[in-house]
């Protein structure tokens, strides 16, 4: 593979970052790319976000990652969420085993990774390794500076609530597909 690129995908909460990651992975596969990594879709119950999953993009397996209520395996607190350490470890292994690939997605590098040096630390090692064409890393706007302090990103994609995930896919996929592999 040629020189790997690392891009940030950012936007406010609920803007559709994870949905866009899922669409980009599907589009990449349709174009013959190997898409791998982890996405973290929300779990909703009666319109309320009650949890977060971790989904292996290549294999399709998912695990409960975080819950709004502490208890049992959901014991690692972060804000209003309680994370499952075994799911974090599983996600780390998925990320570690993703390269080589064309599109590596890490959804997300958040406070656990960037501020507390917990969570998916393997992602930082994999991102530095470069065995991919493009790494797309979800980072919240308030953590952009921290992310740029640990990884040299070459581009930032910004999305917002004003458009659908399909719109952002149509906007950004043409830029992504031109990356040499």
C-alpha positions in Angstrom: 0.0 0.0 0.0 1.0 3.6 -0.6 1.3 6.2 2.2 -1.7 5.8 4.5 -3.9 8.7 5.2 -5.6 9.5 8.5 -8.7 11.6 8.5 -10.9 12.8 11.4 -14.7 12.7 11.1 -16.3 15.1 13.5 -19.6 16.7 14.3 -21.9 17.4 17.3 -23.6 14.6 19.1 -26.5 13.2 17.0 -25.1 14.6 13.7 -24.9 11.1 12.2 -21.2 10.3 12.5 -21.8 6.6 13.1 -24.4 6.4 10.4 -22.0 7.9 8.0 -19.3 5.5 9.0 -21.6 2.6 8.3 -22.6 4.0 4.9 -18.9 4.7 4.0 -18.0 1.1 4.9 -20.8 -0.3 2.7 -19.8 2.0 -0.1 -16.2 1.0 0.2 -17.1 -2.7 0.0 -19.2 -2.1 -3.1 -16.1 -0.6 -4.6 -13.9 -3.6 -3.8 -12.3 -2.1 -0.7 -11.7 -4.1 2.5 -13.4 -2.1 5.2 -12.6 -2.9 8.8 -12.6 -1.5 12.3 -15.3 -0.7 14.9 -18.4 1.5 14.8 -20.4 2.4 17.9 -24.1 2.9 17.2 -26.5 4.0 19.9 -29.1 1.8 21.4 -32.5 3.6 21.8 -35.5 2.5 23.9 -38.7 4.6 23.4 -36.7 7.4 21.8 -34.2 7.6 24.7 -30.5 6.7 24.2 -29.9 3.9 26.7 -26.7 2.3 25.5 -24.0 2.0 23.0 -22.9 -1.1 20.9 -19.5 -1.9 19.5 -19.8 -3.5 16.0 -17.0 -5.2 14.2 -17.2 -3.8 10.6 -15.5 -6.8 9.0 -17.1 -9.7 10.9 -20.5 -8.1 11.8 -20.3 -9.2 15.5 -21.5 -6.7 18.1 -21.2 -6.4 21.8 -22.9 -4.1 24.3 -20.3 -1.4 25.0 -21.9 1.1 27.4 -25.1 1.5 29.4 -26.8 4.5 31.0 -27.3 2.4 34.2 -24.4 1.1 36.3 -24.4 -2.5 37.2 -22.9 -5.9 36.5 -20.3 -5.7 33.8 -21.1 -2.0 33.1 -18.8 -0.6 35.8 -16.4 1.8 34.2 -17.9 5.3 34.6 -17.5 8.1 32.0 -20.0 10.9 32.2 -23.5 9.5 32.2 -22.3 6.2 30.7 -20.9 3.0 32.3 -18.6 1.0 30.0 -18.1 -2.8 29.9 -14.3 -3.5 30.2 -14.7 -6.9 28.4 -16.4 -5.2 25.4 -13.6 -2.5 25.4 -11.0 -5.3 25.3 -12.9 -7.1 22.5 -13.1 -3.8 20.5 -9.4 -3.3 21.0 -8.7 -6.8 19.6 -11.0 -6.0 16.6 -9.1 -2.8 15.9 -5.7 -4.5 16.4 -6.7 -7.2 14.0 -8.2 -4.9 11.3 -5.0 -4.1 9.3 -4.2 -4.6 6.7 -7.3 -3.1 5.1 -8.2 -0.3 2.7 -10.6 1.6 5.0 -10.0 1.5 8.7 -12.8 3.0 10.8 -12.4 3.8 14.5 -15.7 5.1 16.0 -14.6 6.7 18.2 -11.5 8.0 20.0 -13.2 9.7 22.9 -12.4 10.8 26.5 -11.5 7.3 27.6 -8.7 7.1 24.9 -7.6 10.7 24.7 -7.9 11.9 28.3 -7.8 8.9 30.5 -5.5 6.6 28.5 -8.1 3.8 28.7 -10.5 2.3 26.2 -9.2 1.5 22.7 -5.5 2.3 23.2 -4.7 -0.3 20.5 -6.2 2.2 18.0 -3.4 4.6 18.6 -0.8 2.0 17.8 -2.7 0.8 14.7 -3.2 4.4 13.4 0.5 5.0 13.7 1.2 1.7 11.8 -0.3 2.7 8.5 -1.4 -0.7 7.1 -4.4 0.8 5.5 -5.3 3.2 2.7 -7.4 5.5 4.8 -8.1 5.5 8.5 -11.3 7.4 9.4 -11.4 8.3 13.0 -14.5 9.7 14.8 -13.6 12.5 17.3 -15.9 14.8 19.1 -15.4 18.5 18.4 -14.2 19.2 21.9 -11.5 16.6 21.6 -10.0 17.6 18.3 -7.0 19.3 19.8 -6.3 16.2 22.0 -6.6 13.9 19.0 -4.3 16.0 16.8 -1.8 16.0 19.7 -1.4 12.2 19.5 -2.0 11.4 15.8 -1.0 13.4 12.7 -4.2 13.7 10.7 -4.2 15.0 7.2 -7.8 15.9 6.7 -10.9 16.7 8.7 -14.5 15.9 7.6 -17.2 17.8 9.4 -20.8 16.9 9.4 -23.9 18.5 11.0 -27.6 18.0 11.5 -28.5 20.1 8.4 -28.1 17.2 6.0 -28.7 13.4 6.0 -26.0 10.8 6.2 -26.7 10.0 2.5 -25.9 13.6 1.6 -22.5 13.4 3.5 -21.8 10.1 1.8 -22.4 11.7 -1.6 -20.2 14.6 -0.6 -17.3 12.7 0.9 -17.1 9.4 -0.9 -15.7 10.9 -4.2 -12.8 12.4 -2.1 -12.2 9.1 -0.4 -12.2 6.9 -3.5 -9.4 8.9 -5.1 -6.9 7.9 -2.3 -4.3 5.6 -3.9 -4.1 2.1 -2.5 
